[in-house]
Amino acid sequence: MTSPLDDDRLTAFGLLREVYQGLSDKCAASLAAHGLSDNEFEILLRLGRTPSGRMRMSDLAAQTTLTTSGVTRVVDRLERAGLVDRESCDRDRRGTWAAITSAGTTTVSAAVTDHVADIEKSYTGLLTPDQLSELINALRIVRDAVRPDAVAGAQTSGT
């Protein structure tokens, strides 16, 4: 008789958590060298990868691990540092855009070089191209099911 503690679903979830934490730990030092926390980097990266360079604050919250108030606090810090500006949303007076500045683009671009090297060394470089493609597809399936707002926000912001 198999124990419910030996369930492969528990193993898959546990491995995902361990991998995420391990990668976060490995990437933190190179981000800190650029003066960025993981959350600040994620916000700048998402803004920088959006064709318009701006996203609604609510979409940023939907696409990150942060709450709306958490996004507000991070954007406050980035705004004080001159890396992000806030803009009023013309189609929704209650909404606010976060827009990356040229200094923000310069900062995140410099950090991306080290970040990609970290990712390659500890993550994607360990996989074959086919494994990486399968992993990306599998992660999107799960992400789309558990974070449908992230998909909607990505579609409206162009990412």
Phi, psi and omega per residue, in radians:
M1 nan 2.284 -3.098
T2 -1.523 2.429 3.112
S3 -1.350 2.473 3.073
P4 -1.089 -0.288 3.112
L5 -1.329 -0.239 -3.141
D6 -1.662 0.272 -3.088
D7 -1.161 2.250 3.132
D8 -1.068 -0.455 3.105
R9 -1.163 -0.649 3.051
L10 -1.148 -0.699 3.118
T11 -1.095 -0.801 -3.127
A12 -1.069 -0.768 -3.134
F13 -1.186 -0.745 3.118
G14 -1.081 -0.742 3.108
L15 -1.112 -0.701 3.112
L16 -1.051 -0.783 3.122
R17 -1.109 -0.769 -3.141
E18 -1.109 -0.749 3.136
V19 -1.107 -0.814 -3.136
Y20 -1.030 -0.842 -3.113
Q21 -1.132 -0.736 3.126
G22 -1.094 -0.768 3.114
L23 -1.154 -0.710 3.111
S24 -1.047 -0.764 3.121
D25 -1.092 -0.759 -3.115
K26 -1.173 -0.573 -3.095
C27 -1.488 -0.335 -3.040
A28 -1.046 -0.702 -3.079
A29 -1.130 -0.764 -3.123
S30 -1.215 -0.584 3.069
L31 -1.182 -0.736 3.122
A32 -1.075 -0.583 3.105
A33 -1.098 -0.385 3.090
H34 -1.741 0.156 3.100
G35 1.337 0.389 -3.072
L36 -2.124 2.465 2.934
S37 -1.455 2.954 3.094
D38 -1.025 -0.767 -3.135
N39 -1.155 -0.720 3.113
E40 -1.112 -0.755 3.115
F41 -1.063 -0.787 -3.111
E42 -1.066 -0.748 3.123
I43 -1.121 -0.838 -3.139
L44 -1.089 -0.711 -3.136
L45 -1.112 -0.799 3.133
R46 -1.103 -0.726 3.090
L47 -1.143 -0.763 -3.117
G48 -1.140 -0.513 -3.131
R49 -1.514 -0.129 3.100
T50 -1.486 2.244 -3.080
P51 -0.887 -0.663 -3.129
S52 -1.443 -0.209 -3.103
G53 1.302 0.227 -3.135
R54 -2.540 2.670 3.100
M55 -2.529 2.681 3.019
R56 -1.188 2.523 -3.138
M57 -1.003 -0.684 -3.138
S58 -1.139 -0.619 3.084
D59 -1.209 -0.653 3.059
L60 -1.052 -0.733 3.122
A61 -1.119 -0.704 -3.123
A62 -1.165 -0.521 -3.068
Q63 -1.671 -0.046 -3.138
T64 -2.100 -3.128 3.091
T65 -1.563 0.155 -3.093
L66 -1.669 2.649 2.983
T67 -1.351 3.002 3.077
T68 -1.038 -0.744 3.120
S69 -1.208 -0.567 3.071
G70 -1.132 -0.736 3.079
V71 -1.075 -0.746 3.133
T72 -1.017 -0.789 -3.138
R73 -1.121 -0.741 3.126
V74 -1.144 -0.784 3.126
V75 -1.113 -0.634 3.054
D76 -0.981 -0.842 -3.138
R77 -1.115 -0.765 -3.137
L78 -1.152 -0.611 3.104
E79 -1.171 -0.769 3.102
R80 -1.063 -0.560 3.133
A81 -1.446 -0.067 3.127
G82 1.384 0.305 -3.087
L83 -1.684 -0.309 -3.115
V84 -2.481 2.555 2.978
D85 -2.051 2.676 3.005
R86 -1.751 2.472 3.101
E87 -2.319 2.541 3.071
S88 -1.242 2.522 3.115
C89 -1.539 2.043 -3.057
D90 -1.199 -0.471 -3.115
R91 -1.641 -0.125 3.111
D92 -2.610 1.809 -3.051
R93 -1.078 -0.357 3.105
R94 -1.427 -0.346 -3.067
G95 -1.504 2.684 3.088
T96 -2.320 2.455 3.070
W97 -1.684 2.554 2.895
A98 -1.855 2.246 -3.086
A99 -2.165 2.278 3.141
I100 -1.286 2.437 3.101
T101 -1.624 3.015 3.093
S102 -1.106 -0.625 3.076
A103 -1.149 -0.639 3.090
G104 -1.140 -0.719 3.105
T105 -1.107 -0.745 3.118
T106 -1.092 -0.789 -3.120
T107 -1.107 -0.870 -3.093
V108 -1.199 -0.601 3.103
S109 -1.104 -0.716 3.100
A110 -1.152 -0.708 -3.133
A111 -1.207 -0.576 -3.102
V112 -1.063 -0.658 -3.125
T113 -1.002 -0.870 3.111
D114 -1.202 -0.663 -3.118
H115 -1.102 -0.783 3.125
V116 -1.112 -0.669 3.085
A117 -1.088 -0.721 3.080
D118 -1.089 -0.785 -3.128
I119 -1.098 -0.777 -3.132
E120 -1.093 -0.755 -3.092
K121 -1.194 -0.730 -2.981
S122 -1.859 -0.025 -3.023
Y123 -2.502 -1.460 -2.992
T124 -1.146 -0.558 3.128
G125 -1.207 -0.239 3.115
L126 -1.486 -0.156 -3.061
L127 -1.956 2.637 2.993
T128 -1.287 2.839 3.084
P129 -0.981 -0.683 3.120
D130 -1.159 -0.737 3.101
Q131 -1.078 -0.740 3.129
L132 -1.093 -0.773 3.123
S133 -1.078 -0.764 3.113
E134 -1.120 -0.710 3.124
L135 -1.112 -0.791 3.123
I136 -1.050 -0.792 3.128
N137 -1.092 -0.771 -3.141
A138 -1.119 -0.756 3.137
L139 -1.124 -0.647 3.094
R140 -1.128 -0.699 3.110
I141 -1.026 -0.843 -3.120
V142 -1.184 -0.807 3.135
R143 -0.992 -0.785 -3.112
D144 -1.105 -0.546 3.130
A145 -1.371 -0.698 -3.051
V146 -1.640 -0.305 3.141
R147 -2.345 1.055 -3.092
P148 -1.038 -0.483 3.099
D149 -1.148 -0.543 3.125
A150 -1.123 -0.659 3.121
V151 -1.196 -0.800 3.141
A152 -1.086 -0.753 3.125
G153 -1.124 -0.628 3.119
A154 -1.171 -0.659 -3.128
Q155 -1.210 -0.650 -3.113
T156 -1.391 -0.435 -3.104
S157 -1.693 -0.126 3.076
G158 1.622 0.133 3.121
T159 -1.765 nan nan
